[in-house]
């Protein structure tokens, strides 16, 4: 099935369904009742809403699709058919080479040491034209040359990554440990080095502001954390905007950059306001993992979810679902657990939480549940859900209109 996220059908702007849980989740149960659990579902109306809302928030800055936040090739390709989306930010080189069968502009978001994939990239002029590698050190160029030296391979497109973290007063390092290239002078020096290396073409820069794009600023039940995070973000972004602007200007004097990439789902507005950025990488807001319920300035629809079945009743006050232990990456904490979306009033047992094969639940709703009833859950992250499912049921207007394979369903496991 070819997915058209702009087609008429469930209106993208009709948020009534997902804002009324008593209507939204039972409708998914009814639509997927014929499918055995675990059932992954993508609601097309919610997907359309999220895709269009991200374009609104990006305010005209093109969005490069972050594939790690989807891991469903059909959805990646559907987004690329929409005006305002262009190119993919892949998470491994082998994934990029696979996607390059259909996508002609892919940036690998992290440096690679996949030697077999480097050899394949460097030996194929079409792949070398379509795929760009991420670098922040001469060592990564050395590794490419060790696989195939200049003169025996295609020229390799590279993107220079600038560190976007913030060294805050009192709080220290905020952000993620990525590139060692922090100052504009560092970026200019590395750019000058790259353009002198035979066999490489510096075509882009990237600076991912994780402390803004990936840190919630309205976490449920933690108002002080939210206030601290909003304070941090309000000061980090001006520092980055000034520093990134100087770095980009310095590198542009050395190499004619095709793109400057920044941002993420949580920072679309702020990153779009940075004149030095030409595109924003984002994807998590499309599926709407429950981590993104904790932002003050936007609320994605819960477009991706999965259902498990009740299989036993260990007591009057407890029911047990089969499965559930799909824990998200990141600092281990309760916010990495699956969130029970429906029925309301159902909670994980504190001493067992989301189990590997079974997950007991309690709460008022548990007393009413029978063997065979469905429980809907949302994953913390967006793309990681696809690592547990071979396919998603596509639900539109109250029925399953098709199924679509995940990367796993296509036999792909890149990390």
VOZA-820598 format. One record per residue: y, x, z of N, C-alpha, C in turn. Coordinates in steps of 0.05 Angstrom, whole numbers, padded with zeros to 5 digits, always signed. Each point is the difference from the previous one (the first is absolute). Layout:
// VOZA-820598
YXZYXZYXZ;...
This chain:
// VOZA-820598
-00024+00017+00000+00024-00017+00000+00025+00018+00000;+00019-00007-00017+00026+00014+00000+00018-00016+00018;+00012+00013+00020+00016-00013+00020+00029+00001-00009;+00013-00023-00002+00028-00002-00007+00016-00009+00025;+00013+00019+00013+00014-00006+00025+00026-00015-00005;+00007-00004-00026+00025-00014-00005-00006-00028-00011;-00025-00007-00003-00007-00026-00012+00007-00022+00019;+00002-00024-00011+00004-00023+00017-00027-00007+00013;+00000-00013+00021-00024-00006+00016+00010-00007+00028;-00012+00012+00020+00011-00003+00026+00027+00014+00000;+00022-00014+00005+00027+00012-00002+00003+00024+00018;+00011+00022-00011+00003+00024+00016+00020-00004+00022;+00019-00019-00004+00021-00003+00020-00008-00022+00020;-00023-00013-00003-00008-00020+00019-00015+00013+00023;+00015+00007+00020-00012+00014+00023-00012-00019+00020;+00001-00026-00007-00010-00020+00020-00029+00005+00008;-00016+00008-00019-00029+00003+00006-00005+00020+00022;+00011+00025-00003-00007+00020+00019+00018-00002+00025;+00020-00016+00000+00016-00005+00024-00012-00022+00017;-00020-00014-00011-00014-00021+00015-00029+00008+00002;-00007+00015+00021-00027+00010+00002-00021-00022+00000;+00007-00023+00012-00020-00022+00000-00007-00010-00028;+00017+00007-00019-00005-00008-00028-00012+00023-00016;+00012+00023+00004-00007+00024-00017-00029+00008+00005;-00007+00006+00025-00027+00012+00005-00022-00020-00005;+00001-00025+00008-00021-00019-00007-00003-00004-00030;+00022+00003-00015-00002-00003-00029-00016+00024-00012;+00003+00024+00012-00016+00022-00009-00030-00004+00008;-00004-00011+00024-00028-00006+00008-00013-00019-00020;+00014-00021-00007-00011-00020-00019-00005+00012-00027;+00019+00017-00009-00003+00011-00027-00024+00019-00002;-00006+00014+00022-00020+00022-00001-00026-00008+00015;-00003-00026+00006-00023-00009+00016-00026+00007-00013;-00001+00002-00027-00025+00005-00014-00007+00030+00000;+00017+00017+00011-00005+00029-00001-00009+00009+00028;-00020+00018+00000-00010+00011+00025+00020+00021+00011;+00001+00001+00027+00017+00020+00013-00013+00027-00001;+00015+00022+00001+00030+00000+00001+00013-00008-00026;+00020-00017+00002+00014-00010-00024+00028+00012+00000;+00006+00015-00020+00028+00010-00003+00014-00019-00019;+00025-00007+00007+00015-00019-00016+00028+00011-00006;+00009-00004-00024+00028+00006-00008+00012-00027-00009;+00021-00008+00013+00013-00025-00007+00022+00006-00021;-00004-00011-00024+00018+00008-00022+00029-00009+00004;+00004-00023+00012+00027-00008+00006+00014+00019+00019;-00015+00009+00021+00012+00019+00019+00005+00027-00014;-00019+00009-00018+00004+00025-00014+00026-00001-00017;+00004-00023-00014+00024-00003-00016+00025+00001+00017;-00001-00014+00022+00023+00000+00018+00006+00029+00009;-00020+00015+00009+00005+00027+00010+00010+00018-00022;-00012-00002-00024+00008+00018-00022+00029-00005-00008;+00008-00025-00001+00028-00006-00007+00019+00007+00022;-00008-00005+00025+00017+00007+00023+00005+00030+00002;-00020+00016-00007+00005+00029+00001+00020+00008-00022;-00002-00013-00023+00020+00006-00021+00028-00008+00009;+00002-00022+00014+00026-00009+00010+00011+00021+00020;-00017+00010+00017+00009+00019+00020+00006+00027-00012;-00013+00007-00022+00005+00026-00013+00026-00001-00016;+00011-00024-00005+00026-00003-00012+00004+00016-00025;-00020-00001-00018+00003+00013-00026-00012+00027-00002;-00006+00013+00022-00013+00026-00001-00030-00005-00007;-00010+00013-00020-00028-00004-00008-00020+00007+00023;-00021-00015+00001-00021+00005+00021-00024+00013-00013;-00008+00023+00010-00025+00013-00009-00022-00010+00019;-00022-00010-00011-00020-00013+00015-00017+00020+00016;+00001-00002+00026-00016+00018+00017-00029-00011+00002;-00018+00013-00015-00026-00011-00003-00017+00000+00025;+00006+00019+00019-00016+00001+00025+00004-00026+00016;+00021-00014-00005+00006-00025+00015-00012-00024-00013;-00015+00004-00022-00013-00022-00014-00030+00005-00004;-00006+00022-00014-00028+00007-00006-00015-00022-00014;+00014-00015-00016-00011-00020-00018+00013+00005-00028;-00015+00011-00019+00012+00008-00025+00013-00023-00015;-00013-00024+00001+00012-00023-00014+00027-00008+00011;+00005+00003+00026+00026-00007+00011+00020+00022-00007;-00008+00025+00000+00018+00021-00009+00010-00005-00029;-00019-00007-00017+00008-00005-00028+00016-00025-00003;-00005-00020+00017+00016-00025-00002+00029+00006+00009;+00004+00016+00020+00027+00007+00008+00015+00016-00022;-00014+00017-00013+00013+00016-00021+00008-00017-00024;-00010-00024-00002+00009-00018-00021+00026-00014+00007;+00008+00002+00025+00025-00013+00009+00024+00018-00004;+00022-00011-00012+00025+00016-00001+00008+00008+00028;+00008+00026+00002+00008+00010+00026-00021+00018+00013;-00025-00003-00009-00021+00019+00010-00007+00019-00023;-00003+00025+00006-00008+00019-00020-00014+00024+00013;-00021+00009-00012-00014+00024+00010-00015-00005+00026;-00017+00020+00006-00018-00001+00024+00004+00025+00016;+00001-00003+00027-00003+00022+00018-00028+00000+00010;-00017+00018-00011-00028+00001+00008-00004+00017+00025;-00023-00002+00013-00004+00015+00024-00019+00024-00003;-00015+00001-00022-00015+00024-00006+00001+00005-00030;-00006+00025-00008+00000+00006-00029-00022-00014-00014;-00024-00001+00012-00022-00014-00014+00006-00029-00004;+00014-00012+00019+00008-00028-00004+00020-00002-00023;+00019+00018-00001+00020+00000-00021-00013+00002-00027;-00020+00018-00003-00013+00003-00026-00014-00025-00008;-00012-00014+00020-00013-00025-00006+00020-00021-00009;+00022-00003+00015+00021-00020-00008+00013+00007-00026;+00001+00025-00007+00013+00009-00025-00014-00010-00025;-00023-00012+00003-00012-00013-00023+00017-00023-00011;+00016-00012+00018+00017-00022-00008+00030+00004+00007;+00006+00018+00018+00027+00003+00010+00011+00027-00010;+00024+00000-00011+00010+00024-00013+00020+00016+00017;+00005-00008+00025+00019+00014+00017-00010-00001+00028;-00013+00021+00009-00011+00002+00027+00008+00025+00014;+00011-00003+00024+00006+00023+00017-00020+00000+00022;-00013+00023+00005-00018+00003+00022+00017+00006+00025;-00002-00018+00020+00019+00001+00022-00005+00023+00020;-00021+00014-00003-00007+00022+00019-00010+00024-00016;+00004+00024+00010-00011+00023-00014-00031-00002-00002;-00011+00013-00020-00029-00002-00004-00013+00027-00001;-00025+00001+00009-00017+00024-00004-00027-00008-00013;+00001-00022-00015-00024-00009-00014-00003+00016-00026;-00016+00021+00002-00001+00019-00023-00012-00012-00025;-00020-00016+00002-00012-00013-00023+00020-00018-00014;+00015-00015+00016+00020-00018-00011+00023+00016-00012;+00008+00022+00013+00021+00016-00012-00008+00011-00027;-00025+00009-00002-00010+00010-00026+00001-00022-00021;-00008-00024+00008+00000-00022-00019+00029-00006-00009;+00018-00001+00020+00028-00006-00006+00011+00021-00019;-00005+00025+00006+00012+00022-00015-00012+00004-00028;-00023-00013-00004-00014+00003-00026+00005-00023-00019;+00014-00020+00009+00004-00024-00016+00030-00005-00004;+00010+00002-00025+00029-00003-00004+00010-00028+00008;-00016-00020-00004+00009-00027+00007+00002-00004+00030;-00020+00010+00015+00001-00002+00029+00023+00017+00010;+00004+00023-00011+00022+00018+00009+00027-00013-00005;+00002-00017-00020+00025-00014-00006+00004-00023+00020;-00022-00012+00009+00002-00024+00016+00002+00005+00031;-00010+00022+00009-00004+00004+00029+00018+00024+00009;+00013-00005+00023+00017+00020+00013-00011+00007+00027;-00001+00026+00006-00010+00010+00026+00022+00004+00020;-00006-00003+00025+00019+00004+00022-00002+00029+00010;+00022+00013+00003+00000+00028+00011+00022+00004+00020;-00004+00018+00018+00021+00008+00019-00003+00030+00007;-00016+00014-00015-00005+00029+00006-00011+00014-00025;+00006+00026-00003-00012+00015-00022-00031+00001+00001;-00011-00004+00024-00029+00001+00003-00014-00022-00017;+00013-00022-00003-00012-00022-00016+00001+00007-00030;+00020+00015-00008+00001+00009-00028-00022+00021-00004;-00003+00017+00020-00020+00021-00002-00028-00012-00003;-00005-00022+00014-00026-00012-00001-00006-00011-00028;+00020-00012-00013-00003-00010-00027-00006+00023-00019;+00015+00022+00003-00005+00023-00017-00027+00012+00004;-00010-00002+00025-00027+00011+00005-00022-00016-00014;+00006-00026-00004-00019-00017-00015+00001+00006-00030;+00024+00000-00010+00005+00006-00028+00028+00013-00002;+00002+00024-00010+00026+00013-00001+00016-00010-00024;+00027+00005+00001+00017-00007-00022-00010+00013-00026;+00003-00014-00022-00010+00010-00025-00027-00010-00007;-00015-00008+00021-00027-00012-00004+00000-00029+00007;+00023-00011+00007+00001-00028+00009+00026-00013-00010;+00001-00026+00005+00025-00015-00005+00021+00006+00021;+00025-00004-00006+00021+00002+00019-00003-00022+00021;+00003+00006+00026-00004-00019+00021+00027-00010+00010;+00003-00027+00000+00024-00012+00011-00002+00000+00031;+00022+00008+00013+00000+00001+00029+00025-00014+00012;-00004-00011+00024+00022-00013+00015+00003+00016+00026;+00025+00007+00006+00006+00015+00025+00004-00019+00023;-00014+00003+00021+00003-00018+00023+00019+00012+00021;+00021-00015+00007+00019+00008+00020-00008-00014+00026;+00000+00014+00022-00006-00012+00026+00022-00019+00008;-00007-00025+00007+00020-00020+00007+00000-00006+00029;-00014+00015+00016-00001-00006+00029+00027+00007+00013;+00004-00010+00025+00025+00004+00014-00005+00013+00027;+00014+00022+00005-00001+00012+00026+00022-00012+00017;-00009-00020+00016+00020-00016+00015+00007+00013+00027;+00025-00003+00009+00007+00009+00027-00018-00014+00020;-00011+00015+00019-00017-00009+00021-00027-00009-00009;-00002-00015-00022-00026-00010-00009-00016+00020-00016;+00012+00020-00011-00014+00020-00015-00007-00009-00028;-00023+00011-00010-00008-00005-00028-00009-00029-00003;+00012-00014-00019-00007-00027-00006-00005-00003-00030;-00023-00011-00006-00008-00002-00028-00028+00011-00002;-00008+00010-00023-00027+00011-00004+00002+00029-00009;-00021+00015+00007-00002+00028-00006-00010+00003-00029;+00019+00002-00018-00008+00003-00029+00010+00026-00010;+00022+00000-00014+00009+00024-00014+00014+00020+00019;-00003+00026-00005+00016+00020+00015+00028+00003-00011;+00005-00014-00022+00027+00003-00014+00019-00021+00012;+00017+00009+00018+00017-00018+00015+00030+00001-00009;+00010+00024-00003+00029+00003-00006+00004+00000-00030;+00024-00009-00009+00006+00001-00028-00003+00028-00012;+00006+00020+00016-00003+00028-00010-00029+00006-00005;-00018-00010+00017-00029+00004-00003-00009-00013-00026;+00009-00024-00005-00007-00014-00024+00009+00014-00025;+00024+00010+00000+00011+00014-00023-00016+00026-00005;-00007+00014+00021-00015+00025-00003-00028-00006-00012;-00013-00020+00010-00027-00006-00011+00002-00010-00029;+00021-00016-00006+00004-00009-00027+00004+00024-00019;+00016+00019+00008+00005+00023-00016-00026+00016-00005;-00016+00001+00021-00026+00014-00003-00018-00014-00019;-00001-00027+00002-00019-00015-00017+00008+00003-00030;+00026-00002-00006+00008+00000-00028-00006+00028-00013;-00003+00020+00017-00006+00027-00011-00030+00004-00003;-00016-00017+00012-00029+00003-00002-00010-00011-00027;-00014+00016-00016-00011-00010-00025-00020-00022+00005;+00000-00020-00017-00021-00021+00002+00006-00023+00018;+00025-00001+00010+00008-00023+00017+00026-00011-00009;+00004-00027+00004+00025-00013-00007+00008-00017+00024;+00023+00007+00011+00011-00015+00023+00014-00025-00011;-00012-00023+00006+00010-00025-00011+00011-00020+00021;-00006+00005+00026+00008-00020+00019+00003+00011+00028;+00012-00016+00018+00002+00006+00028-00009-00025+00015;-00010+00004+00024-00007-00022+00018+00007+00007+00028;+00010-00020+00015+00005+00003+00029-00006-00027+00013;-00022-00001+00015-00010-00025+00011+00009-00002+00029;+00018-00019+00006+00011-00004+00027-00018-00017+00017;-00022+00011+00009-00021-00015+00014+00012-00013+00026;+00018+00014+00013+00011-00010+00025+00017-00025-00004;+00006-00006-00024+00015-00024-00006-00017-00021-00014;-00015+00010-00020-00016-00019-00016-00025-00009+00014;-00011+00016+00018-00026-00006+00012+00000-00005+00030;+00024-00002+00012+00001-00005+00029+00013-00028+00004;-00015-00017+00014+00010-00027+00004+00025+00000+00019;+00019-00017-00006+00024-00001+00017+00003-00027+00014;-00021-00016+00000+00000-00024+00017-00029-00006+00009;-00012+00019+00014-00028-00003+00008-00003-00023+00020;-00020-00017-00004-00004-00023+00017-00005+00009+00029;+00015-00012+00019-00005+00006+00028+00010+00027+00010;+00014+00015-00017+00011+00026+00008+00029+00002-00009;+00018-00015+00013+00028+00000-00009+00014+00026+00003;-00008+00016+00021+00013+00026+00004-00007+00019-00022;-00026+00000-00007-00009+00017-00023+00015-00007-00025;+00003-00026-00005+00015-00009-00023+00028+00010-00001;+00014-00002+00024+00028+00009+00001+00002+00030-00005;-00019+00016+00012+00000+00029-00004-00005+00006-00030;-00019-00014-00012-00006+00006-00028+00024-00007-00018;+00013-00022+00005+00023-00008-00016+00023+00021+00004;+00003+00010+00024+00020+00021+00005-00007+00025-00016;-00025+00008+00001-00009+00024-00014+00004-00004-00030;-00007-00022-00011+00002-00004-00029+00029-00002-00009;+00017-00010+00017+00028-00002-00008+00013+00027-00001;-00012+00020+00013+00012+00027+00000-00015+00019-00019;-00026-00005-00003-00016+00017-00017+00008-00004-00030;+00004-00024-00008+00005-00005-00028+00026+00013-00010;+00022-00001+00015+00024+00014-00009-00004+00030-00002;-00015+00011+00019-00006+00029-00001-00016+00007-00025;-00020-00017-00006-00017+00006-00024+00016-00005-00025;+00016-00021-00001+00015-00006-00024+00018+00024-00008;+00013+00011+00020+00018+00023-00005-00016+00025-00009;-00022+00005+00015-00016+00024-00006-00015-00003-00026;-00012-00023-00005-00014-00004-00025+00018+00001-00024;+00024-00011+00004+00020+00001-00022+00007+00028-00008;+00004+00017+00020+00006+00029-00006-00024+00014-00012;-00023-00006+00009-00024+00013-00010-00005-00008-00030;+00003-00025-00005-00005-00010-00028+00021+00013-00018;+00025+00000+00009+00021+00012-00017-00006+00029-00006;-00009+00014+00021-00006+00029-00004-00023+00004-00019;-00021-00016+00002-00023+00003-00018+00007-00008-00028;+00017-00021-00003+00007-00009-00027+00016+00022-00015;+00012+00018+00014+00013+00023-00013-00020+00020-00012;-00025-00003+00009-00021+00019-00008-00019-00013-00020;-00006-00025+00004-00019-00014-00017+00009-00029-00006;-00003-00009-00024+00008-00028-00007-00021-00020+00010;+00003-00009+00025-00020-00017+00012-00001-00027-00014;-00025-00010-00004-00004-00026-00011+00002-00022+00021;-00007+00007+00025+00001-00021+00021+00004+00013+00027;+00011-00015+00019+00002+00007+00028-00012-00024+00015;-00021+00005+00015-00015-00022+00013+00005+00001+00030;+00003-00024+00011+00003-00002+00029-00011-00026+00010;+00001-00003+00026-00004-00026+00012-00028-00011+00002;-00001-00025+00008-00025-00015+00004+00006-00029+00005;-00020-00016+00006+00004-00028+00004+00020-00006+00022;+00000+00015+00021+00018-00006+00023+00028+00009-00004;+00006+00014-00022+00027+00012-00003+00012-00007-00027;-00010-00020-00014+00009-00005-00027+00031-00002-00002;+00012-00015+00019+00029-00004-00002+00015+00027+00005;-00008+00014+00021+00014+00025+00007-00004+00021-00021;-00024+00003-00011-00005+00020-00020+00014-00007-00026;+00001-00025-00007+00014-00008-00025+00029+00006+00002;+00011+00002+00024+00029+00005+00003+00006+00030-00002;-00020+00017-00002+00004+00029-00004+00003+00006-00029;+00023+00008-00008+00006+00005-00029-00016+00022-00012;-00011+00018+00017-00016+00022-00011-00028-00008-00008;-00009-00024+00009-00028-00009-00005+00000-00017-00025;-00019+00005-00018-00002-00016-00025-00024-00019+00001;-00018+00002+00019-00022-00019+00002-00011+00001+00029;-00013-00022+00007-00011-00003+00027-00030-00005-00002;-00016+00015+00015-00029-00004+00001-00006-00021+00022;-00014-00021-00007-00006-00020+00020-00025-00016-00010;-00014-00012+00019-00023-00016-00007-00010-00017+00024;+00004+00009+00024-00011-00014+00023+00010-00029+00002;+00025-00004-00008+00011-00027+00002-00012-00020-00019;-00016+00009-00019-00013-00018-00019-00022-00016+00014;-00017+00014+00015-00022-00014+00014+00009-00010+00027;+00019+00013+00012+00011-00009+00026-00018+00003+00023;-00010+00024+00005-00016+00006+00024+00017-00008+00025;-00013-00006+00022+00015-00011+00023+00019+00020+00013;-00003+00027-00006+00019+00019+00010+00029-00008-00009;+00002-00013-00023+00026-00006-00011+00011-00026+00011;-00014-00012+00020+00012-00022+00014+00022+00010+00020;-00001+00026+00005+00018+00011+00020+00026+00012-00010;+00009-00009-00023+00026+00009-00010+00021-00022+00003;+00024+00009+00006+00021-00020+00005+00012-00011-00026;+00000+00016-00021+00016-00007-00023-00016-00012-00023;-00026-00003+00003-00016-00014-00021-00027-00009+00012;-00012-00020-00013-00026-00010+00010-00017-00007-00025;-00019+00018-00006-00017-00006-00023-00020-00023+00007;-00009-00014-00021-00020-00021+00004-00027+00014+00004;-00018-00012+00016-00027+00011+00004-00017-00005-00025;+00004+00016-00021-00014-00006-00025-00029+00009+00000;-00007+00020+00016-00027+00010+00001-00012-00005+00028;-00024-00010+00001-00013-00006+00025-00030+00000-00005;-00015-00001+00022-00029-00003-00003-00011-00018+00021;-00023-00012-00006-00012-00020+00018-00028+00010+00008;-00007-00005+00025-00026+00005+00011-00011-00025+00013;-00026-00001+00004-00012-00024+00010-00007+00002+00030;+00001-00022+00014-00011-00002+00027-00030-00002-00003;-00014+00017+00015-00030+00001-00002-00014-00007+00027;+00014+00001+00022-00012-00007+00026+00020-00009+00020;-00010-00013+00022+00017-00009+00021-00011+00011+00026;+00008+00024+00010-00012+00011+00024+00007-00015+00025;+00021-00016+00000+00007-00017+00023+00018-00023-00009;+00005-00018+00018+00018-00022-00007+00027+00009-00009;+00009+00023+00011+00027+00009-00005+00001+00022-00022;-00022+00007-00011-00001+00022-00019-00014-00008-00026;+00010+00011-00022-00014-00001-00025-00001+00028-00011;-00018+00005-00019-00003+00028-00010+00000-00001-00030;+00019+00016-00012+00000+00003-00029-00015+00025-00008;-00013-00002-00024-00015+00023-00010+00019+00018-00015;+00004+00024+00010+00018+00020-00012+00026+00001+00015;+00019+00013-00011+00027+00000+00012+00011+00028+00005;-00016+00020+00001+00010+00027+00008+00013+00015-00021;+00019-00012-00013+00014+00014-00022+00027+00010+00011;-00001+00023+00012+00023+00011+00014+00017+00016-00019;+00026-00002+00003+00019+00013-00018+00004+00029+00008;+00009+00017-00019+00007+00027+00006+00027+00002+00014;+00006+00023+00011+00025+00004+00015-00006+00005+00029;+00021+00002+00017-00005+00005+00028-00016-00023+00013;-00023+00007+00012-00016-00022+00012+00015-00016+00020;+00002-00026-00005+00015-00018+00018-00008-00028-00008;+00007-00020+00017-00008-00028-00006+00011-00009-00027;+00022+00011-00009+00011-00010-00026-00017+00010-00024;-00020+00016+00005-00018+00008-00022-00025-00019-00002;-00002-00019+00017-00022-00019+00000+00004-00022-00021;-00021-00012-00010+00003-00024-00016+00014-00022+00016;+00015-00016-00013+00014-00022+00013-00013-00026-00008;-00009-00016+00020-00012-00026-00006+00023-00018-00008;-00002-00010-00025+00021-00017-00011-00006-00029+00005;-00026-00007-00001-00007-00028+00003-00029-00002+00009;-00007-00018+00018+00016-00020+00013+00019+00012+00020;+00022-00013+00005+00019+00009+00021-00013-00003+00027;+00008+00016+00019-00011-00001+00027-00026+00015+00003;-00008+00015-00020-00025+00016+00001+00008+00029+00005;-00012+00013+00020+00007+00028+00006-00025+00017+00002;+00002+00025-00006-00022+00019+00003-00004+00005+00030;-00025+00004+00007-00007+00006+00028+00010+00028+00007;+00016+00003+00022+00013+00026+00006-00020+00023+00004;-00024-00006+00010-00019+00021+00005-00017+00008-00024;+00002-00015-00021-00016+00006-00024+00018+00003-00025;+00021-00016-00001+00019+00000-00023-00015-00004-00026;+00011+00012-00022-00013-00004-00026-00024+00017-00002;-00024-00013+00001-00025+00015+00001-00008+00010-00027;-00020+00018+00000-00010+00011-00025-00014-00022-00017;-00019-00013+00013-00015-00021-00014+00005-00027+00010;+00007-00002+00026+00007-00027+00010+00025+00003+00018;+00016-00022+00000+00024+00000+00016+00002-00026+00015;-00005+00000+00027+00003-00024+00015+00029-00007+00004;+00006-00026-00001+00027-00010+00003+00000-00022+00021;+00024-00004+00012+00003-00021+00020+00027-00013-00004;+00007-00017+00019+00025-00015-00004-00007-00030-00004;+00020-00016+00001-00005-00029-00002-00015-00007-00025;+00007+00013-00023-00013-00007-00025-00030+00006+00000;-00007+00021+00016-00029+00008+00000-00018-00022+00010;+00010-00017+00017-00017-00022+00011-00007-00021-00021;+00017-00001-00020-00005-00020-00021-00016+00010-00024;-00005+00026-00001-00012+00012-00024-00030-00003+00000;-00010-00004-00024-00029-00003-00004-00011+00023-00017;-00026+00004+00002-00012+00020-00018+00005-00008-00029;+00009+00019-00016+00007-00005-00028+00029-00004-00005;+00016-00005+00021+00029-00003-00004+00013+00027-00008;+00022-00002-00014+00013+00023-00011+00024+00009+00018;+00003+00026+00002+00023+00012+00013+00015+00018-00020;+00026-00004-00002+00016+00016-00019+00014+00023+00015;-00001+00024-00012+00013+00023+00013+00018+00014-00021;+00018+00015+00010+00018+00016-00017-00003+00029+00010;-00001+00019-00020-00001+00028+00007+00028+00010+00007;+00001+00021+00016+00026+00012+00007+00014+00011-00025;-00015+00015-00016+00011+00012-00024-00006-00018-00024;+00009+00009-00023-00005-00017-00023-00023+00011-00017;+00001+00024-00010-00021+00009-00018-00027+00006+00014;+00001+00006+00026-00025+00007+00014-00019-00023+00001;+00009-00025-00001-00018-00022+00000-00019+00001-00024;+00009+00011-00022-00017+00001-00024-00023+00020+00003;+00001+00018+00019-00022+00019+00004-00024-00014+00012;+00003-00025+00010-00022-00014+00013-00011-00022-00018;+00013-00006-00022-00008-00023-00017-00005+00009-00028;-00020-00011-00013-00005+00006-00028+00018-00016-00018;+00009-00023+00009+00017-00016-00017+00016-00019+00016;+00021-00011-00012+00016-00021+00012-00002-00025-00016;-00001-00023+00014+00002-00026-00014+00030-00005-00004;+00007-00007-00025+00028-00007-00006+00003-00030+00004;+00017-00008+00019+00004-00028+00007+00027-00009-00010;+00000-00022-00015+00025-00012-00010-00003-00030+00000;+00020-00013+00010+00000-00030+00000-00025-00011+00013;-00009+00013+00021-00022-00011+00016-00028+00005-00010;-00002+00018-00019-00027+00006-00010-00003+00029-00009;-00024+00009+00000-00005+00028-00010+00000-00001-00030;+00019+00015-00012+00003-00001-00029-00015+00024-00013;-00006+00020+00016-00015+00023-00011-00006+00019+00023;-00014+00021-00005-00003+00022+00019+00009+00026-00014;+00009+00019+00017+00010+00025-00011-00012+00023+00017;-00011+00021-00013-00012+00021+00016+00020+00019+00013;-00007+00009+00023+00016+00021+00013-00009+00027-00012;+00014+00022+00008-00010+00027-00008-00030+00003+00008;-00006-00009+00025-00028+00002+00009-00018-00015-00018;+00008-00024-00008-00016-00016-00018-00004+00012-00027;+00018+00018-00008-00002+00014-00025-00015+00027+00004;-00010+00004+00024-00015+00024+00005+00017+00025+00005;+00025-00005+00009+00019+00022+00004+00007+00003+00029;-00003+00024+00011+00007+00007+00027+00015+00027-00001;+00026-00001+00001+00016+00024-00005+00006+00015+00026;+00000-00014+00022+00004+00013+00026-00015-00015+00021;
